Amino acid sequence: MTRTTMRSRSRPSALSSREQSLVWQSASLLLGYPDDRLLTDLPLVRRMAEALPTAWREPLSGVVEHLATTPSVDAQAAYVETFDTRRRHNLYLTYFAHGDTRKRGVALLRFKQTYLEAGFTVDTDGGGELPDHLCVVLEFAATVDRDQGRQLMLDHRAGLELLRMSLTESGSPWAGAVEAVCATLPALRGDERDAVRRLAAEGPPAEEVGLSPYGGPAFDARLQEARRTGGIDLPMPAVREGAAR
């Protein structure tokens, strides 16, 4: 990691709640697999980006233009190479803190519990993404519960920042979407920068386990039991919002 990468970025002026939601919704779409549906949505994303201040408009518009001018077969191949083959480009937020270890199942439970309490359903049984996928978190924050969605991002801030830096350093055309998301959050403080450095140096834990229990019936049964008993205290790598200011 270079000194430039970890240097404090100047924080742009604050966004309104509506603008913040536009950033998250735009990034949620742009970080999805570039299929025909996304290409159809690009004009909408372009209009959302154009309604934002420069600090958010430019990085989001850069991703829009790349996808709009790149043949879909090339964009799809690049997406798979970027997000499916590189550990530091992982879009699953709990992966950075827990890797594919058993602790990750507990962390995923907290995401699903948060969504369920807000009436937001993630279709993991039907082939949908796990609840910690960045696109899912962003959609939830943009359209369902801004505060809870933002807190999920803050709880996994180190991983989100490592994702941003890794995409930027590799010259990925998707870097702008994550950059815009990170710019909606408070500036990192010293202890938070240290957490990013440690994560960059050590990487996620390496214990391999299957992920199917995290989205299946047994996982949902644990969640229902937690609701009946008034919830459970889930250990998370928290960076609380109050500490980030």
C-alpha positions in Angstrom: 0.0 0.0 0.0 1.4 3.4 -1.0 1.5 6.5 1.1 -0.6 8.2 -1.5 -3.3 5.5 -1.2 -3.8 6.1 2.6 -3.5 9.9 2.5 -6.5 11.6 3.8 -8.8 12.7 1.0 -10.4 16.1 1.2 -14.1 15.7 2.0 -16.6 17.2 -0.4 -19.5 19.3 0.9 -22.3 17.3 2.5 -25.1 15.7 0.5 -28.8 16.0 1.1 -30.6 12.9 2.1 -32.0 12.6 -1.4 -28.6 13.0 -3.1 -27.1 10.4 -0.8 -29.8 8.0 -1.8 -29.1 8.8 -5.5 -25.4 8.0 -5.0 -26.2 4.6 -3.3 -28.8 3.6 -5.9 -26.6 4.6 -8.8 -23.6 2.6 -7.3 -25.8 -0.4 -6.6 -26.8 -0.6 -10.2 -23.3 0.1 -11.6 -21.6 -2.5 -9.5 -24.0 -5.2 -10.7 -23.2 -7.7 -13.4 -23.3 -5.8 -16.8 -26.1 -7.7 -18.4 -28.8 -6.4 -20.7 -30.9 -5.1 -17.8 -28.1 -2.9 -16.5 -27.4 -1.6 -20.0 -31.1 -0.7 -20.3 -30.9 1.2 -16.9 -27.8 3.2 -17.9 -29.7 6.2 -19.1 -31.5 6.4 -15.8 -28.2 6.1 -13.9 -26.7 8.8 -16.0 -29.6 11.1 -15.1 -29.2 10.3 -11.4 -25.5 11.1 -11.6 -26.1 14.3 -13.4 -28.3 15.5 -10.5 -25.3 15.2 -8.1 -22.5 17.6 -7.1 -19.3 17.2 -9.0 -17.4 15.1 -6.4 -20.0 12.3 -6.8 -21.2 13.0 -10.4 -17.8 12.6 -12.0 -16.8 9.2 -10.6 -20.2 7.7 -11.2 -20.5 9.2 -14.7 -17.1 7.7 -15.6 -18.4 4.2 -14.8 -21.6 4.9 -16.8 -19.6 6.0 -19.9 -17.3 3.0 -19.7 -20.3 0.6 -19.6 -22.1 2.5 -22.3 -19.1 2.4 -24.7 -17.8 -1.1 -24.0 -19.2 -4.1 -25.9 -21.2 -6.1 -23.4 -19.2 -9.3 -23.9 -16.0 -7.4 -23.0 -17.6 -5.7 -20.0 -18.9 -9.0 -18.7 -15.5 -10.7 -19.1 -13.8 -7.8 -17.3 -16.4 -7.8 -14.5 -15.8 -11.5 -13.8 -12.0 -11.1 -13.9 -12.3 -8.1 -11.6 -14.7 -9.2 -8.9 -14.7 -13.0 -9.1 -10.9 -13.7 -9.2 -9.3 -11.1 -6.9 -9.7 -11.3 -3.1 -9.2 -7.6 -2.6 -12.0 -6.8 -5.1 -14.6 -8.8 -3.3 -18.1 -7.2 -3.2 -19.2 -9.2 -0.1 -18.5 -7.0 2.9 -18.2 -9.7 5.6 -15.5 -11.4 3.5 -12.9 -8.8 4.4 -13.4 -9.2 8.1 -14.0 -13.0 8.2 -13.0 -14.6 4.9 -14.8 -17.8 4.3 -14.7 -18.8 8.0 -17.5 -19.9 10.3 -17.6 -16.5 11.9 -18.8 -15.1 8.6 -22.2 -16.9 9.1 -22.8 -15.0 12.3 -22.0 -11.7 10.6 -24.3 -12.5 7.7 -27.1 -13.2 10.2 -26.9 -9.6 11.4 -27.4 -8.4 7.8 -30.4 -10.6 7.2 -31.9 -9.7 10.6 -31.6 -6.0 9.8 -33.3 -6.5 6.5 -36.1 -8.6 7.9 -36.9 -6.1 10.6 -37.3 -3.5 7.9 -39.4 -5.7 5.7 -36.7 -6.1 3.1 -36.4 -9.6 1.6 -33.2 -11.0 0.0 -33.9 -14.0 -2.2 -30.8 -16.1 -1.4 -32.7 -19.4 -2.1 -33.6 -18.3 -5.6 -30.1 -17.6 -6.7 -29.9 -14.0 -5.4 -26.9 -12.5 -3.7 -25.9 -13.0 -0.1 -27.2 -10.2 2.2 -23.7 -8.7 2.6 -23.2 -8.1 -1.1 -22.4 -4.4 -1.6 -25.1 -3.9 -4.2 -27.7 -5.3 -1.9 -26.6 -3.1 1.0 -26.6 -0.1 -1.2 -30.1 -0.8 -2.5 -31.4 -1.3 1.0 -29.8 2.0 2.2 -31.1 3.9 -0.8 -34.7 2.6 -0.9 -35.6 1.1 2.5 -33.7 2.4 5.6 -31.0 5.0 5.1 -29.7 4.9 8.7 -29.5 1.2 9.1 -28.0 0.7 5.6 -25.4 3.4 6.3 -24.5 1.8 9.6 -23.9 -1.6 7.9 -21.4 0.2 5.6 -19.8 1.9 8.6 -19.5 -1.4 10.4 -17.5 -2.8 7.5 -15.7 0.4 6.7 -12.2 -1.1 6.5 -13.2 -3.6 3.9 -15.1 -1.0 1.9 -12.0 1.3 1.9 -9.7 -1.6 0.9 -12.0 -2.4 -2.0 -11.9 1.3 -3.1 -8.1 1.5 -2.9 -7.6 -1.9 -4.6 -9.9 -1.0 -7.5 -8.2 2.4 -7.9 -4.7 1.0 -7.8 -5.6 -1.6 -10.5 -7.1 1.0 -12.7 -10.5 -0.7 -12.7 -13.3 1.2 -14.5 -15.6 0.3 -11.5 -13.5 2.2 -9.0 -15.5 5.4 -9.4 -18.7 3.7 -8.1 -17.0 2.6 -4.8 -15.2 6.0 -4.6 -18.6 7.8 -4.7 -20.0 5.5 -2.0 -17.0 6.1 0.3 -17.4 9.8 -0.2 -20.8 9.7 1.4 -19.3 8.4 4.7 -17.4 10.3 7.3 -13.6 10.8 6.8 -11.4 8.0 8.3 -9.7 8.7 11.6 -6.4 7.4 12.7 -7.6 4.1 14.3 -9.7 3.4 11.2 -6.8 4.0 8.9 -4.8 1.5 11.0 -7.6 -1.0 10.5 -7.4 -0.6 6.8 -3.6 -1.0 6.9 -3.9 -4.2 8.9 -6.5 -5.6 6.5 -4.3 -4.7 3.5 -1.3 -6.3 5.1 -2.9 -9.5 6.5 -5.9 -10.0 4.2 -9.1 -11.9 5.2 -8.9 -15.1 7.3 -8.3 -18.1 5.1 -10.3 -20.9 6.7 -12.5 -22.4 4.0 -16.1 -23.4 4.6 -19.1 -23.7 2.4 -21.4 -20.7 2.3 -24.7 -22.5 1.5 -25.8 -22.6 5.2 -25.7 -18.8 5.3 -28.5 -18.4 2.9 -30.5 -21.6 3.3 -33.3 -22.8 5.7 -31.1 -23.4 8.6 -29.8 -19.9 8.4 -33.3 -18.5 8.3 -34.3 -20.7 11.2 -31.6 -19.1 13.4 -32.9 -15.7 12.3 -36.5 -16.6 13.2 -35.4 -17.9 16.6 -33.4 -14.6 17.2 -36.6 -12.6 16.5 -38.7 -14.7 18.9 -36.2 -14.3 21.7 -35.8 -10.6 21.2 -32.7 -10.7 19.0 -29.1 -11.7 19.6 -25.9 -9.8 20.1 -23.8 -10.5 17.0 -20.0 -9.8 17.1 -19.1 -7.4 14.3 -16.0 -5.5 13.3 -17.8 -2.3 14.2 -16.8 1.2 13.3 -19.7 3.1 14.8 -20.7 6.3 13.2 -20.1 8.3 16.4 -16.5 7.3 16.4 -16.0 8.2 12.8 -16.6 11.8 13.1 
